[in-house]
Amino acid sequence: MVWPAQATVELDSRLATWPLLAPGECPLVQQPGSAAENEAGVARLLEVFGKWAPAAGVTIHQFVTRVDGEGGFAVTEADDPATAARDFAKFVPFCEYTVYPVLDIAERAGILAEGVEWRKSIT
């Protein structure tokens, strides 16, 4: 992976089902536990999220939630993956992250064309 890079971050959480925006998006998935335990987890997540701001060096271009509350996405940009990881670390008790590095489609098309030309050179 080459940095700086944009990444799409998909999140699923570990507590209860409801939509909430957090670093990426942090919908909660029902966990074994009582309603009171899940409610306490939601309250704590809201408390933590209320104090959070993106780290210096991280730009959030888009931050959306799925309408069913089962996940969401953030399109972010950072020069250093460790910077983004610091934001993710703050929400590890609440969210699971999948990070997909992405390229602009025009850049990707050029890379694909290079691959085609390289393969043509092999006889």
Jmol script that loads the backbone (N, CA, C; Angstrom):
load data "model"
ATOM      1  N   MET A   1       0.838  -1.161   0.000  1.00  0.00           N
ATOM      2  CA  MET A   1       0.000   0.000   0.000  1.00  0.00           C
ATOM      3  C   MET A   1       0.895   1.241   0.000  1.00  0.00           C
ATOM      4  N   VAL A   2       0.578   2.185  -0.843  1.00  0.00           N
ATOM      5  CA  VAL A   2       1.349   3.417  -0.938  1.00  0.00           C
ATOM      6  C   VAL A   2       0.568   4.534  -0.276  1.00  0.00           C
ATOM      7  N   TRP A   3       1.231   5.286   0.552  1.00  0.00           N
ATOM      8  CA  TRP A   3       0.598   6.439   1.204  1.00  0.00           C
ATOM      9  C   TRP A   3       1.217   7.686   0.634  1.00  0.00           C
ATOM     10  N   PRO A   4       0.555   8.805   0.403  1.00  0.00           N
ATOM     11  CA  PRO A   4      -0.799   9.055   0.860  1.00  0.00           C
ATOM     12  C   PRO A   4      -1.802   8.239   0.045  1.00  0.00           C
ATOM     13  N   ALA A   5      -2.849   7.887   0.661  1.00  0.00           N
ATOM     14  CA  ALA A   5      -3.870   7.086  -0.002  1.00  0.00           C
ATOM     15  C   ALA A   5      -5.228   7.463   0.536  1.00  0.00           C
ATOM     16  N   GLN A   6      -6.221   7.193  -0.261  1.00  0.00           N
ATOM     17  CA  GLN A   6      -7.577   7.297   0.237  1.00  0.00           C
ATOM     18  C   GLN A   6      -7.995   5.893   0.621  1.00  0.00           C
ATOM     19  N   ALA A   7      -8.866   5.802   1.575  1.00  0.00           N
ATOM     20  CA  ALA A   7      -9.358   4.495   1.978  1.00  0.00           C
ATOM     21  C   ALA A   7     -10.838   4.610   2.267  1.00  0.00           C
ATOM     22  N   THR A   8     -11.542   3.553   1.950  1.00  0.00           N
ATOM     23  CA  THR A   8     -12.924   3.453   2.362  1.00  0.00           C
ATOM     24  C   THR A   8     -12.931   2.548   3.572  1.00  0.00           C
ATOM     25  N   VAL A   9     -13.558   2.988   4.633  1.00  0.00           N
ATOM     26  CA  VAL A   9     -13.588   2.242   5.876  1.00  0.00           C
ATOM     27  C   VAL A   9     -15.009   1.751   6.093  1.00  0.00           C
ATOM     28  N   GLU A  10     -15.158   0.439   6.222  1.00  0.00           N
ATOM     29  CA  GLU A  10     -16.462  -0.136   6.508  1.00  0.00           C
ATOM     30  C   GLU A  10     -16.435  -0.603   7.953  1.00  0.00           C
ATOM     31  N   LEU A  11     -17.482  -0.283   8.693  1.00  0.00           N
ATOM     32  CA  LEU A  11     -17.501  -0.612  10.104  1.00  0.00           C
ATOM     33  C   LEU A  11     -18.717  -1.432  10.486  1.00  0.00           C
ATOM     34  N   ASP A  12     -18.516  -2.322  11.386  1.00  0.00           N
ATOM     35  CA  ASP A  12     -19.584  -3.026  12.073  1.00  0.00           C
ATOM     36  C   ASP A  12     -19.223  -2.951  13.543  1.00  0.00           C
ATOM     37  N   SER A  13     -20.211  -2.931  14.391  1.00  0.00           N
ATOM     38  CA  SER A  13     -19.929  -2.791  15.805  1.00  0.00           C
ATOM     39  C   SER A  13     -20.338  -4.042  16.551  1.00  0.00           C
ATOM     40  N   ARG A  14     -20.153  -4.031  17.860  1.00  0.00           N
ATOM     41  CA  ARG A  14     -20.317  -5.236  18.654  1.00  0.00           C
ATOM     42  C   ARG A  14     -21.399  -5.136  19.724  1.00  0.00           C
ATOM     43  N   LEU A  15     -22.263  -4.116  19.735  1.00  0.00           N
ATOM     44  CA  LEU A  15     -23.126  -3.970  20.905  1.00  0.00           C
ATOM     45  C   LEU A  15     -24.623  -4.105  20.636  1.00  0.00           C
ATOM     46  N   ALA A  16     -25.297  -3.172  20.005  1.00  0.00           N
ATOM     47  CA  ALA A  16     -26.753  -3.227  19.797  1.00  0.00           C
ATOM     48  C   ALA A  16     -27.085  -2.590  18.458  1.00  0.00           C
ATOM     49  N   THR A  17     -28.220  -2.906  17.863  1.00  0.00           N
ATOM     50  CA  THR A  17     -28.519  -2.422  16.525  1.00  0.00           C
ATOM     51  C   THR A  17     -29.119  -1.022  16.561  1.00  0.00           C
ATOM     52  N   TRP A  18     -28.433  -0.053  15.959  1.00  0.00           N
ATOM     53  CA  TRP A  18     -28.931   1.315  15.795  1.00  0.00           C
ATOM     54  C   TRP A  18     -27.938   2.095  14.957  1.00  0.00           C
ATOM     55  N   PRO A  19     -28.369   3.128  14.244  1.00  0.00           N
ATOM     56  CA  PRO A  19     -27.449   3.895  13.414  1.00  0.00           C
ATOM     57  C   PRO A  19     -26.750   4.991  14.220  1.00  0.00           C
ATOM     58  N   LEU A  20     -25.458   5.146  13.988  1.00  0.00           N
ATOM     59  CA  LEU A  20     -24.690   6.201  14.648  1.00  0.00           C
ATOM     60  C   LEU A  20     -23.465   6.485  13.814  1.00  0.00           C
ATOM     61  N   LEU A  21     -23.186   7.734  13.581  1.00  0.00           N
ATOM     62  CA  LEU A  21     -21.955   8.087  12.884  1.00  0.00           C
ATOM     63  C   LEU A  21     -20.818   8.210  13.878  1.00  0.00           C
ATOM     64  N   ALA A  22     -19.721   7.597  13.565  1.00  0.00           N
ATOM     65  CA  ALA A  22     -18.493   7.655  14.356  1.00  0.00           C
ATOM     66  C   ALA A  22     -17.350   7.663  13.352  1.00  0.00           C
ATOM     67  N   PRO A  23     -16.100   7.318  13.721  1.00  0.00           N
ATOM     68  CA  PRO A  23     -15.043   7.417  12.719  1.00  0.00           C
ATOM     69  C   PRO A  23     -15.258   6.373  11.643  1.00  0.00           C
ATOM     70  N   GLY A  24     -15.929   6.713  10.627  1.00  0.00           N
ATOM     71  CA  GLY A  24     -16.348   5.795   9.583  1.00  0.00           C
ATOM     72  C   GLY A  24     -17.836   5.673   9.717  1.00  0.00           C
ATOM     73  N   GLU A  25     -18.284   5.015  10.661  1.00  0.00           N
ATOM     74  CA  GLU A  25     -19.685   4.861  11.041  1.00  0.00           C
ATOM     75  C   GLU A  25     -19.698   3.693  11.986  1.00  0.00           C
ATOM     76  N   CYS A  26     -20.468   3.772  13.015  1.00  0.00           N
ATOM     77  CA  CYS A  26     -20.389   2.774  14.064  1.00  0.00           C
ATOM     78  C   CYS A  26     -21.768   2.252  14.439  1.00  0.00           C
ATOM     79  N   PRO A  27     -22.461   1.578  13.529  1.00  0.00           N
ATOM     80  CA  PRO A  27     -23.713   0.973  13.927  1.00  0.00           C
ATOM     81  C   PRO A  27     -23.406  -0.196  14.839  1.00  0.00           C
ATOM     82  N   LEU A  28     -24.271  -0.508  15.719  1.00  0.00           N
ATOM     83  CA  LEU A  28     -23.999  -1.543  16.700  1.00  0.00           C
ATOM     84  C   LEU A  28     -24.755  -2.821  16.360  1.00  0.00           C
ATOM     85  N   VAL A  29     -24.105  -3.936  16.528  1.00  0.00           N
ATOM     86  CA  VAL A  29     -24.703  -5.234  16.270  1.00  0.00           C
ATOM     87  C   VAL A  29     -25.046  -5.862  17.612  1.00  0.00           C
ATOM     88  N   GLN A  30     -26.264  -6.339  17.764  1.00  0.00           N
ATOM     89  CA  GLN A  30     -26.728  -6.905  19.036  1.00  0.00           C
ATOM     90  C   GLN A  30     -25.761  -7.975  19.550  1.00  0.00           C
ATOM     91  N   GLN A  31     -25.389  -7.878  20.782  1.00  0.00           N
ATOM     92  CA  GLN A  31     -24.509  -8.840  21.431  1.00  0.00           C
ATOM     93  C   GLN A  31     -25.270  -9.552  22.530  1.00  0.00           C
ATOM     94  N   PRO A  32     -24.783 -10.738  22.891  1.00  0.00           N
ATOM     95  CA  PRO A  32     -25.394 -11.372  24.060  1.00  0.00           C
ATOM     96  C   PRO A  32     -25.239 -10.441  25.253  1.00  0.00           C
ATOM     97  N   GLY A  33     -26.241 -10.323  25.999  1.00  0.00           N
ATOM     98  CA  GLY A  33     -26.233  -9.414  27.142  1.00  0.00           C
ATOM     99  C   GLY A  33     -27.628  -8.867  27.328  1.00  0.00           C
ATOM    100  N   SER A  34     -27.845  -8.303  28.448  1.00  0.00           N
ATOM    101  CA  SER A  34     -29.173  -7.766  28.756  1.00  0.00           C
ATOM    102  C   SER A  34     -29.397  -6.455  28.016  1.00  0.00           C
ATOM    103  N   ALA A  35     -30.645  -6.053  27.946  1.00  0.00           N
ATOM    104  CA  ALA A  35     -30.957  -4.753  27.359  1.00  0.00           C
ATOM    105  C   ALA A  35     -30.231  -3.650  28.120  1.00  0.00           C
ATOM    106  N   ALA A  36     -30.148  -3.770  29.427  1.00  0.00           N
ATOM    107  CA  ALA A  36     -29.461  -2.757  30.235  1.00  0.00           C
ATOM    108  C   ALA A  36     -27.973  -2.693  29.886  1.00  0.00           C
ATOM    109  N   GLU A  37     -27.329  -3.849  29.669  1.00  0.00           N
ATOM    110  CA  GLU A  37     -25.913  -3.869  29.298  1.00  0.00           C
ATOM    111  C   GLU A  37     -25.710  -3.237  27.918  1.00  0.00           C
ATOM    112  N   ASN A  38     -26.596  -3.569  26.981  1.00  0.00           N
ATOM    113  CA  ASN A  38     -26.495  -2.975  25.645  1.00  0.00           C
ATOM    114  C   ASN A  38     -26.735  -1.472  25.702  1.00  0.00           C
ATOM    115  N   GLU A  39     -27.714  -1.048  26.500  1.00  0.00           N
ATOM    116  CA  GLU A  39     -27.998   0.376  26.648  1.00  0.00           C
ATOM    117  C   GLU A  39     -26.790   1.102  27.249  1.00  0.00           C
ATOM    118  N   ALA A  40     -26.126   0.498  28.209  1.00  0.00           N
ATOM    119  CA  ALA A  40     -24.933   1.098  28.806  1.00  0.00           C
ATOM    120  C   ALA A  40     -23.821   1.224  27.767  1.00  0.00           C
ATOM    121  N   GLY A  41     -23.689   0.218  26.897  1.00  0.00           N
ATOM    122  CA  GLY A  41     -22.686   0.281  25.838  1.00  0.00           C
ATOM    123  C   GLY A  41     -22.970   1.407  24.860  1.00  0.00           C
ATOM    124  N   VAL A  42     -24.233   1.572  24.499  1.00  0.00           N
ATOM    125  CA  VAL A  42     -24.632   2.656  23.603  1.00  0.00           C
ATOM    126  C   VAL A  42     -24.333   4.006  24.253  1.00  0.00           C
ATOM    127  N   ALA A  43     -24.684   4.136  25.512  1.00  0.00           N
ATOM    128  CA  ALA A  43     -24.441   5.397  26.223  1.00  0.00           C
ATOM    129  C   ALA A  43     -22.946   5.712  26.264  1.00  0.00           C
ATOM    130  N   ARG A  44     -22.124   4.711  26.506  1.00  0.00           N
ATOM    131  CA  ARG A  44     -20.673   4.933  26.561  1.00  0.00           C
ATOM    132  C   ARG A  44     -20.139   5.315  25.194  1.00  0.00           C
ATOM    133  N   LEU A  45     -20.611   4.661  24.145  1.00  0.00           N
ATOM    134  CA  LEU A  45     -20.174   5.014  22.807  1.00  0.00           C
ATOM    135  C   LEU A  45     -20.526   6.465  22.484  1.00  0.00           C
ATOM    136  N   LEU A  46     -21.724   6.886  22.818  1.00  0.00           N
ATOM    137  CA  LEU A  46     -22.117   8.271  22.574  1.00  0.00           C
ATOM    138  C   LEU A  46     -21.243   9.247  23.360  1.00  0.00           C
ATOM    139  N   GLU A  47     -20.902   8.869  24.583  1.00  0.00           N
ATOM    140  CA  GLU A  47     -20.031   9.719  25.404  1.00  0.00           C
ATOM    141  C   GLU A  47     -18.655   9.861  24.757  1.00  0.00           C
ATOM    142  N   VAL A  48     -18.085   8.731  24.322  1.00  0.00           N
ATOM    143  CA  VAL A  48     -16.763   8.743  23.692  1.00  0.00           C
ATOM    144  C   VAL A  48     -16.824   9.512  22.379  1.00  0.00           C
ATOM    145  N   PHE A  49     -17.834   9.229  21.558  1.00  0.00           N
ATOM    146  CA  PHE A  49     -17.966   9.900  20.269  1.00  0.00           C
ATOM    147  C   PHE A  49     -18.130  11.411  20.428  1.00  0.00           C
ATOM    148  N   GLY A  50     -18.826  11.826  21.468  1.00  0.00           N
ATOM    149  CA  GLY A  50     -19.030  13.242  21.718  1.00  0.00           C
ATOM    150  C   GLY A  50     -17.749  14.000  21.997  1.00  0.00           C
ATOM    151  N   LYS A  51     -16.707  13.311  22.416  1.00  0.00           N
ATOM    152  CA  LYS A  51     -15.409  13.933  22.712  1.00  0.00           C
ATOM    153  C   LYS A  51     -14.416  13.801  21.559  1.00  0.00           C
ATOM    154  N   TRP A  52     -14.782  13.036  20.522  1.00  0.00           N
ATOM    155  CA  TRP A  52     -13.861  12.705  19.445  1.00  0.00           C
ATOM    156  C   TRP A  52     -13.847  13.765  18.351  1.00  0.00           C
ATOM    157  N   ALA A  53     -12.690  13.966  17.765  1.00  0.00           N
ATOM    158  CA  ALA A  53     -12.513  14.732  16.532  1.00  0.00           C
ATOM    159  C   ALA A  53     -11.457  13.992  15.722  1.00  0.00           C
ATOM    160  N   PRO A  54     -11.536  14.039  14.407  1.00  0.00           N
ATOM    161  CA  PRO A  54     -10.523  13.352  13.590  1.00  0.00           C
ATOM    162  C   PRO A  54      -9.121  13.860  13.930  1.00  0.00           C
ATOM    163  N   ALA A  55      -8.166  12.963  13.877  1.00  0.00           N
ATOM    164  CA  ALA A  55      -6.772  13.322  14.145  1.00  0.00           C
ATOM    165  C   ALA A  55      -6.276  14.321  13.105  1.00  0.00           C
ATOM    166  N   ALA A  56      -5.348  15.161  13.514  1.00  0.00           N
ATOM    167  CA  ALA A  56      -4.692  16.054  12.561  1.00  0.00           C
ATOM    168  C   ALA A  56      -4.046  15.188  11.492  1.00  0.00           C
ATOM    169  N   GLY A  57      -4.227  15.555  10.249  1.00  0.00           N
ATOM    170  CA  GLY A  57      -3.655  14.763   9.163  1.00  0.00           C
ATOM    171  C   GLY A  57      -4.623  13.771   8.549  1.00  0.00           C
ATOM    172  N   VAL A  58      -5.814  13.646   9.105  1.00  0.00           N
ATOM    173  CA  VAL A  58      -6.846  12.777   8.539  1.00  0.00           C
ATOM    174  C   VAL A  58      -7.958  13.670   8.006  1.00  0.00           C
ATOM    175  N   THR A  59      -8.280  13.499   6.742  1.00  0.00           N
ATOM    176  CA  THR A  59      -9.387  14.220   6.125  1.00  0.00           C
ATOM    177  C   THR A  59     -10.510  13.234   5.876  1.00  0.00           C
ATOM    178  N   ILE A  60     -11.695  13.566   6.336  1.00  0.00           N
ATOM    179  CA  ILE A  60     -12.869  12.731   6.069  1.00  0.00           C
ATOM    180  C   ILE A  60     -13.625  13.390   4.919  1.00  0.00           C
ATOM    181  N   HIS A  61     -13.635  12.710   3.771  1.00  0.00           N
ATOM    182  CA  HIS A  61     -14.312  13.234   2.581  1.00  0.00           C
ATOM    183  C   HIS A  61     -15.803  12.909   2.590  1.00  0.00           C
ATOM    184  N   GLN A  62     -16.133  11.753   3.099  1.00  0.00           N
ATOM    185  CA  GLN A  62     -17.536  11.343   3.159  1.00  0.00           C
ATOM    186  C   GLN A  62     -17.691  10.403   4.344  1.00  0.00           C
ATOM    187  N   PHE A  63     -18.841  10.498   5.019  1.00  0.00           N
ATOM    188  CA  PHE A  63     -19.083   9.772   6.254  1.00  0.00           C
ATOM    189  C   PHE A  63     -20.560   9.408   6.254  1.00  0.00           C
ATOM    190  N   VAL A  64     -20.910   8.168   5.920  1.00  0.00           N
ATOM    191  CA  VAL A  64     -22.315   7.786   5.739  1.00  0.00           C
ATOM    192  C   VAL A  64     -22.628   6.493   6.478  1.00  0.00           C
ATOM    193  N   THR A  65     -23.896   6.314   6.759  1.00  0.00           N
ATOM    194  CA  THR A  65     -24.373   5.105   7.409  1.00  0.00           C
ATOM    195  C   THR A  65     -25.343   4.378   6.495  1.00  0.00           C
ATOM    196  N   ARG A  66     -25.399   3.076   6.600  1.00  0.00           N
ATOM    197  CA  ARG A  66     -26.419   2.305   5.899  1.00  0.00           C
ATOM    198  C   ARG A  66     -27.761   2.592   6.556  1.00  0.00           C
ATOM    199  N   VAL A  67     -28.821   2.654   5.775  1.00  0.00           N
ATOM    200  CA  VAL A  67     -30.121   2.985   6.358  1.00  0.00           C
ATOM    201  C   VAL A  67     -30.655   1.872   7.248  1.00  0.00           C
ATOM    202  N   ASP A  68     -30.156   0.653   7.099  1.00  0.00           N
ATOM    203  CA  ASP A  68     -30.612  -0.436   7.968  1.00  0.00           C
ATOM    204  C   ASP A  68     -29.853  -0.492   9.288  1.00  0.00           C
ATOM    205  N   GLY A  69     -28.882   0.401   9.495  1.00  0.00           N
ATOM    206  CA  GLY A  69     -28.146   0.454  10.745  1.00  0.00           C
ATOM    207  C   GLY A  69     -27.135  -0.664  10.916  1.00  0.00           C
ATOM    208  N   GLU A  70     -26.837  -1.407   9.857  1.00  0.00           N
ATOM    209  CA  GLU A  70     -25.936  -2.557   9.954  1.00  0.00           C
ATOM    210  C   GLU A  70     -24.518  -2.261   9.481  1.00  0.00           C
ATOM    211  N   GLY A  71     -24.187  -1.026   9.267  1.00  0.00           N
ATOM    212  CA  GLY A  71     -22.838  -0.695   8.832  1.00  0.00           C
ATOM    213  C   GLY A  71     -22.794   0.687   8.249  1.00  0.00           C
ATOM    214  N   GLY A  72     -21.645   1.055   7.768  1.00  0.00           N
ATOM    215  CA  GLY A  72     -21.491   2.359   7.167  1.00  0.00           C
ATOM    216  C   GLY A  72     -20.120   2.498   6.561  1.00  0.00           C
ATOM    217  N   PHE A  73     -19.842   3.676   6.036  1.00  0.00           N
ATOM    218  CA  PHE A  73     -18.602   3.887   5.317  1.00  0.00           C
ATOM    219  C   PHE A  73     -18.083   5.295   5.555  1.00  0.00           C
ATOM    220  N   ALA A  74     -16.761   5.406   5.550  1.00  0.00           N
ATOM    221  CA  ALA A  74     -16.114   6.714   5.564  1.00  0.00           C
ATOM    222  C   ALA A  74     -15.066   6.696   4.468  1.00  0.00           C
ATOM    223  N   VAL A  75     -15.015   7.733   3.678  1.00  0.00           N
ATOM    224  CA  VAL A  75     -13.934   7.899   2.721  1.00  0.00           C
ATOM    225  C   VAL A  75     -12.983   8.902   3.356  1.00  0.00           C
ATOM    226  N   THR A  76     -11.790   8.438   3.659  1.00  0.00           N
ATOM    227  CA  THR A  76     -10.815   9.243   4.388  1.00  0.00           C
ATOM    228  C   THR A  76      -9.521   9.352   3.597  1.00  0.00           C
ATOM    229  N   GLU A  77      -8.701  10.287   3.987  1.00  0.00           N
ATOM    230  CA  GLU A  77      -7.399  10.451   3.363  1.00  0.00           C
ATOM    231  C   GLU A  77      -6.394  10.802   4.452  1.00  0.00           C
ATOM    232  N   ALA A  78      -5.216  10.171   4.381  1.00  0.00           N
ATOM    233  CA  ALA A  78      -4.153  10.432   5.351  1.00  0.00           C
ATOM    234  C   ALA A  78      -2.809  10.155   4.698  1.00  0.00           C
ATOM    235  N   ASP A  79      -1.799  10.893   5.103  1.00  0.00           N
ATOM    236  CA  ASP A  79      -0.453  10.671   4.586  1.00  0.00           C
ATOM    237  C   ASP A  79       0.223   9.483   5.261  1.00  0.00           C
ATOM    238  N   ASP A  80      -0.263   9.096   6.420  1.00  0.00           N
ATOM    239  CA  ASP A  80       0.366   8.042   7.221  1.00  0.00           C
ATOM    240  C   ASP A  80      -0.723   7.133   7.785  1.00  0.00           C
ATOM    241  N   PRO A  81      -0.674   5.832   7.505  1.00  0.00           N
ATOM    242  CA  PRO A  81      -1.710   4.944   8.023  1.00  0.00           C
ATOM    243  C   PRO A  81      -1.759   4.912   9.549  1.00  0.00           C
ATOM    244  N   ALA A  82      -0.654   5.196  10.214  1.00  0.00           N
ATOM    245  CA  ALA A  82      -0.650   5.200  11.686  1.00  0.00           C
ATOM    246  C   ALA A  82      -1.543   6.305  12.230  1.00  0.00           C
ATOM    247  N   THR A  83      -1.633   7.407  11.507  1.00  0.00           N
ATOM    248  CA  THR A  83      -2.497   8.504  11.940  1.00  0.00           C
ATOM    249  C   THR A  83      -3.950   8.049  11.963  1.00  0.00           C
ATOM    250  N   ALA A  84      -4.386   7.407  10.893  1.00  0.00           N
ATOM    251  CA  ALA A  84      -5.756   6.888  10.843  1.00  0.00           C
ATOM    252  C   ALA A  84      -5.957   5.806  11.900  1.00  0.00           C
ATOM    253  N   ALA A  85      -4.961   4.969  12.106  1.00  0.00           N
ATOM    254  CA  ALA A  85      -5.065   3.899  13.103  1.00  0.00           C
ATOM    255  C   ALA A  85      -5.283   4.459  14.505  1.00  0.00           C
ATOM    256  N   ARG A  86      -4.748   5.614  14.776  1.00  0.00           N
ATOM    257  CA  ARG A  86      -4.960   6.237  16.091  1.00  0.00           C
ATOM    258  C   ARG A  86      -6.436   6.584  16.294  1.00  0.00           C
ATOM    259  N   ASP A  87      -7.106   7.051  15.231  1.00  0.00           N
ATOM    260  CA  ASP A  87      -8.545   7.309  15.335  1.00  0.00           C
ATOM    261  C   ASP A  87      -9.303   6.002  15.548  1.00  0.00           C
ATOM    262  N   PHE A  88      -8.972   4.990  14.770  1.00  0.00           N
ATOM    263  CA  PHE A  88      -9.670   3.700  14.893  1.00  0.00           C
ATOM    264  C   PHE A  88      -9.511   3.121  16.295  1.00  0.00           C
ATOM    265  N   ALA A  89      -8.316   3.262  16.872  1.00  0.00           N
ATOM    266  CA  ALA A  89      -8.034   2.673  18.180  1.00  0.00           C
ATOM    267  C   ALA A  89      -8.959   3.206  19.267  1.00  0.00           C
ATOM    268  N   LYS A  90      -9.426   4.413  19.104  1.00  0.00           N
ATOM    269  CA  LYS A  90     -10.301   5.008  20.117  1.00  0.00           C
ATOM    270  C   LYS A  90     -11.653   4.326  20.188  1.00  0.00           C
ATOM    271  N   PHE A  91     -12.033   3.626  19.117  1.00  0.00           N
ATOM    272  CA  PHE A  91     -13.358   3.017  19.061  1.00  0.00           C
ATOM    273  C   PHE A  91     -13.327   1.493  18.968  1.00  0.00           C
ATOM    274  N   VAL A  92     -12.177   0.883  19.220  1.00  0.00           N
ATOM    275  CA  VAL A  92     -12.048  -0.573  19.141  1.00  0.00           C
ATOM    276  C   VAL A  92     -13.059  -1.321  20.020  1.00  0.00           C
ATOM    277  N   PRO A  93     -13.400  -0.845  21.218  1.00  0.00           N
ATOM    278  CA  PRO A  93     -14.387  -1.589  22.008  1.00  0.00           C
ATOM    279  C   PRO A  93     -15.778  -1.611  21.375  1.00  0.00           C
ATOM    280  N   PHE A  94     -16.033  -0.700  20.426  1.00  0.00           N
ATOM    281  CA  PHE A  94     -17.372  -0.552  19.873  1.00  0.00           C
ATOM    282  C   PHE A  94     -17.495  -0.991  18.426  1.00  0.00           C
ATOM    283  N   CYS A  95     -16.414  -0.930  17.654  1.00  0.00           N
ATOM    284  CA  CYS A  95     -16.504  -1.109  16.203  1.00  0.00           C
ATOM    285  C   CYS A  95     -15.459  -2.086  15.690  1.00  0.00           C
ATOM    286  N   GLU A  96     -15.819  -2.764  14.611  1.00  0.00           N
ATOM    287  CA  GLU A  96     -14.867  -3.556  13.849  1.00  0.00           C
ATOM    288  C   GLU A  96     -14.667  -2.837  12.524  1.00  0.00           C
ATOM    289  N   TYR A  97     -13.428  -2.728  12.076  1.00  0.00           N
ATOM    290  CA  TYR A  97     -13.114  -1.962  10.881  1.00  0.00           C
ATOM    291  C   TYR A  97     -12.588  -2.871   9.783  1.00  0.00           C
ATOM    292  N   THR A  98     -12.960  -2.556   8.563  1.00  0.00           N
ATOM    293  CA  THR A  98     -12.343  -3.120   7.372  1.00  0.00           C
ATOM    294  C   THR A  98     -11.927  -1.924   6.526  1.00  0.00           C
ATOM    295  N   VAL A  99     -10.654  -1.857   6.167  1.00  0.00           N
ATOM    296  CA  VAL A  99     -10.135  -0.727   5.418  1.00  0.00           C
ATOM    297  C   VAL A  99      -9.826  -1.186   3.996  1.00  0.00           C
ATOM    298  N   TYR A 100     -10.348  -0.449   3.028  1.00  0.00           N
ATOM    299  CA  TYR A 100     -10.131  -0.740   1.614  1.00  0.00           C
ATOM    300  C   TYR A 100      -9.379   0.435   0.989  1.00  0.00           C
ATOM    301  N   PRO A 101      -8.073   0.306   0.736  1.00  0.00           N
ATOM    302  CA  PRO A 101      -7.376   1.383   0.027  1.00  0.00           C
ATOM    303  C   PRO A 101      -7.991   1.520  -1.372  1.00  0.00           C
ATOM    304  N   VAL A 102      -8.164   2.745  -1.833  1.00  0.00           N
ATOM    305  CA  VAL A 102      -8.803   2.983  -3.129  1.00  0.00           C
ATOM    306  C   VAL A 102      -7.980   3.968  -3.959  1.00  0.00           C
ATOM    307  N   LEU A 103      -8.207   3.917  -5.279  1.00  0.00           N
ATOM    308  CA  LEU A 103      -7.602   4.845  -6.226  1.00  0.00           C
ATOM    309  C   LEU A 103      -8.704   5.482  -7.043  1.00  0.00           C
ATOM    310  N   ASP A 104      -8.432   6.656  -7.584  1.00  0.00           N
ATOM    311  CA  ASP A 104      -9.331   7.251  -8.547  1.00  0.00           C
ATOM    312  C   ASP A 104      -9.438   6.309  -9.740  1.00  0.00           C
ATOM    313  N   ILE A 105     -10.629   6.205 -10.321  1.00  0.00           N
ATOM    314  CA  ILE A 105     -10.855   5.239 -11.398  1.00  0.00           C
ATOM    315  C   ILE A 105      -9.960   5.513 -12.600  1.00  0.00           C
ATOM    316  N   ALA A 106      -9.691   6.766 -12.913  1.00  0.00           N
ATOM    317  CA  ALA A 106      -8.830   7.084 -14.054  1.00  0.00           C
ATOM    318  C   ALA A 106      -7.399   6.588 -13.803  1.00  0.00           C
ATOM    319  N   GLU A 107      -6.911   6.749 -12.584  1.00  0.00           N
ATOM    320  CA  GLU A 107      -5.576   6.240 -12.253  1.00  0.00           C
ATOM    321  C   GLU A 107      -5.545   4.724 -12.360  1.00  0.00           C
ATOM    322  N   ARG A 108      -6.583   4.063 -11.856  1.00  0.00           N
ATOM    323  CA  ARG A 108      -6.652   2.600 -11.924  1.00  0.00           C
ATOM    324  C   ARG A 108      -6.709   2.119 -13.371  1.00  0.00           C
ATOM    325  N   ALA A 109      -7.455   2.814 -14.233  1.00  0.00           N
ATOM    326  CA  ALA A 109      -7.533   2.429 -15.642  1.00  0.00           C
ATOM    327  C   ALA A 109      -6.151   2.487 -16.290  1.00  0.00           C
ATOM    328  N   GLY A 110      -5.372   3.515 -15.965  1.00  0.00           N
ATOM    329  CA  GLY A 110      -4.016   3.612 -16.494  1.00  0.00           C
ATOM    330  C   GLY A 110      -3.137   2.462 -16.031  1.00  0.00           C
ATOM    331  N   ILE A 111      -3.282   2.078 -14.782  1.00  0.00           N
ATOM    332  CA  ILE A 111      -2.507   0.946 -14.247  1.00  0.00           C
ATOM    333  C   ILE A 111      -2.899  -0.348 -14.948  1.00  0.00           C
ATOM    334  N   LEU A 112      -4.191  -0.536 -15.172  1.00  0.00           N
ATOM    335  CA  LEU A 112      -4.651  -1.728 -15.897  1.00  0.00           C
ATOM    336  C   LEU A 112      -4.073  -1.753 -17.312  1.00  0.00           C
ATOM    337  N   ALA A 113      -4.045  -0.591 -17.982  1.00  0.00           N
ATOM    338  CA  ALA A 113      -3.484  -0.512 -19.331  1.00  0.00           C
ATOM    339  C   ALA A 113      -2.001  -0.885 -19.329  1.00  0.00           C
ATOM    340  N   GLU A 114      -1.271  -0.440 -18.303  1.00  0.00           N
ATOM    341  CA  GLU A 114       0.141  -0.824 -18.183  1.00  0.00           C
ATOM    342  C   GLU A 114       0.280  -2.335 -18.073  1.00  0.00           C
ATOM    343  N   GLY A 115      -0.610  -2.964 -17.302  1.00  0.00           N
ATOM    344  CA  GLY A 115      -0.578  -4.423 -17.166  1.00  0.00           C
ATOM    345  C   GLY A 115      -0.841  -5.124 -18.481  1.00  0.00           C
ATOM    346  N   VAL A 116      -1.804  -4.606 -19.248  1.00  0.00           N
ATOM    347  CA  VAL A 116      -2.106  -5.184 -20.567  1.00  0.00           C
ATOM    348  C   VAL A 116      -0.879  -5.094 -21.463  1.00  0.00           C
ATOM    349  N   GLU A 117      -0.231  -3.933 -21.504  1.00  0.00           N
ATOM    350  CA  GLU A 117       0.938  -3.751 -22.349  1.00  0.00           C
ATOM    351  C   GLU A 117       2.083  -4.660 -21.916  1.00  0.00           C
ATOM    352  N   TRP A 118       2.281  -4.807 -20.626  1.00  0.00           N
ATOM    353  CA  TRP A 118       3.352  -5.686 -20.130  1.00  0.00           C
ATOM    354  C   TRP A 118       3.096  -7.128 -20.572  1.00  0.00           C
ATOM    355  N   ARG A 119       1.842  -7.588 -20.447  1.00  0.00           N
ATOM    356  CA  ARG A 119       1.524  -8.968 -20.841  1.00  0.00           C
ATOM    357  C   ARG A 119       1.712  -9.159 -22.345  1.00  0.00           C
ATOM    358  N   LYS A 120       1.390  -8.151 -23.153  1.00  0.00           N
ATOM    359  CA  LYS A 120       1.585  -8.235 -24.596  1.00  0.00           C
ATOM    360  C   LYS A 120       3.049  -8.402 -24.951  1.00  0.00           C
ATOM    361  N   SER A 121       3.953  -7.874 -24.107  1.00  0.00           N
ATOM    362  CA  SER A 121       5.389  -7.937 -24.391  1.00  0.00           C
ATOM    363  C   SER A 121       5.964  -9.331 -24.137  1.00  0.00           C
ATOM    364  N   ILE A 122       5.211 -10.178 -23.520  1.00  0.00           N
ATOM    365  CA  ILE A 122       5.697 -11.528 -23.207  1.00  0.00           C
ATOM    366  C   ILE A 122       5.357 -12.433 -24.392  1.00  0.00           C
ATOM    367  N   THR A 123       6.384 -12.995 -25.016  1.00  0.00           N
ATOM    368  CA  THR A 123       6.143 -13.868 -26.161  1.00  0.00           C
ATOM    369  C   THR A 123       6.537 -15.285 -25.880  1.00  0.00           C
TER     370      THR A 123
END
end "model"
wireframe off; spacefill off
backbone 0.3
color backbone group
